Amino acid sequence: MIKSELVLRIAERNPHLYQRDVEILVNAILDTIADALARGDRVELRGFGAFSVKRREARRGRNPRTGEAVAVSEKAIPVFKTGKEMRQRLNAAGIGEGQAEEA
């Protein structure tokens, strides 16, 4: 699902709201989460999951084409960990079953 599909689904479930207002709300929520992560805060949505930031140290890497050593700078990586209720819903629904068998 992409953001525009999320906006459409929320607007369909809430016919008293205009689609443009739902889009503003979705953007506000996502921007607030992104701003909190940029400050280094953790964002927890009970029953859904938690967003946090992990730091990757600077290191020496290799260019896969040439094999040449290159410097890789320090990075901040956003991480999402599902909540207990979300994991239970996914496992009860059988999401992902059969994919491991195909690989």
C-alpha positions as CSV (number, residue, x, y, z in Angstrom):
1,M,0.0,0.0,0.0
2,I,1.3,3.4,-0.9
3,K,0.4,6.7,0.8
4,S,-2.3,7.7,-1.7
5,E,-4.0,4.3,-1.3
6,L,-3.9,4.8,2.5
7,V,-5.5,8.3,2.1
8,L,-8.2,6.8,-0.2
9,R,-9.0,4.0,2.2
10,I,-9.3,6.3,5.2
11,A,-11.5,8.7,3.2
12,E,-13.8,5.8,2.2
13,R,-14.1,4.7,5.8
14,N,-14.9,8.3,6.9
15,P,-17.3,9.8,4.4
16,H,-17.8,12.9,6.6
17,L,-14.1,13.9,5.9
18,Y,-12.9,15.4,2.6
19,Q,-10.1,13.5,0.9
20,R,-7.8,16.6,0.9
21,D,-8.3,16.8,4.7
22,V,-7.4,13.2,5.2
23,E,-4.3,13.7,3.1
24,I,-3.3,16.7,5.2
25,L,-3.7,14.5,8.4
26,V,-1.7,11.6,7.0
27,N,1.1,14.0,5.9
28,A,1.0,15.7,9.3
29,I,1.3,12.3,11.1
30,L,4.2,11.1,8.9
31,D,6.0,14.5,9.1
32,T,5.7,14.4,12.9
33,I,7.2,10.9,13.1
34,A,10.0,11.9,10.7
35,D,10.7,15.1,12.8
36,A,10.9,13.0,16.0
37,L,13.3,10.5,14.5
38,A,15.4,13.4,13.2
39,R,15.7,14.6,16.8
40,G,16.8,11.1,17.8
41,D,13.5,10.4,19.6
42,R,11.7,7.1,19.6
43,V,8.1,7.0,18.4
44,E,5.8,4.2,19.7
45,L,2.4,3.5,18.4
46,R,0.8,1.0,20.8
47,G,-0.5,-2.1,19.1
48,F,1.4,-1.2,15.9
49,G,5.1,-0.8,16.6
50,A,7.9,1.5,17.4
51,F,10.2,3.6,15.2
52,S,13.7,4.4,16.4
53,V,17.1,5.4,15.0
54,K,20.2,3.3,15.0
55,R,23.7,4.6,14.2
56,R,26.0,2.8,11.9
57,E,29.7,3.6,12.5
58,A,32.0,4.7,9.7
59,R,33.8,1.9,8.1
60,R,35.9,0.7,5.2
61,G,33.9,-0.8,2.4
62,R,34.6,-2.1,-1.1
63,N,33.4,-1.0,-4.5
64,P,31.7,-4.2,-5.8
65,R,32.7,-3.4,-9.4
66,T,36.4,-2.7,-8.9
67,G,37.1,-4.2,-5.5
68,E,38.7,-0.8,-4.5
69,A,38.5,0.1,-0.8
70,V,36.3,3.1,-0.1
71,A,35.4,5.0,3.0
72,V,31.8,4.7,4.2
73,S,30.7,7.5,6.5
74,E,28.6,7.2,9.6
75,K,24.9,6.9,9.0
76,A,21.6,7.2,10.9
77,I,19.2,4.4,10.0
78,P,15.5,4.4,10.8
79,V,14.3,1.1,12.3
80,F,10.8,-0.2,12.8
81,K,10.0,-3.0,15.3
82,T,6.4,-4.4,15.1
83,G,4.3,-4.4,18.3
84,K,3.0,-7.6,19.9
85,E,-0.5,-7.1,18.6
86,M,0.7,-6.5,15.0
87,R,2.8,-9.7,15.1
88,Q,-0.2,-11.7,16.4
89,R,-2.5,-10.3,13.7
90,L,0.1,-11.1,11.0
91,N,0.7,-14.6,12.3
92,A,-3.1,-15.3,12.7
93,A,-3.7,-14.2,9.1
94,G,-1.0,-16.5,7.8
95,I,0.8,-13.6,6.0
96,G,4.0,-14.7,4.3
97,E,3.2,-18.4,4.4
98,G,4.3,-20.1,1.2
99,Q,6.9,-17.5,0.4
100,A,9.6,-19.3,2.3
101,E,8.7,-22.5,0.4
102,E,9.1,-20.8,-3.0
103,A,12.6,-19.4,-2.2
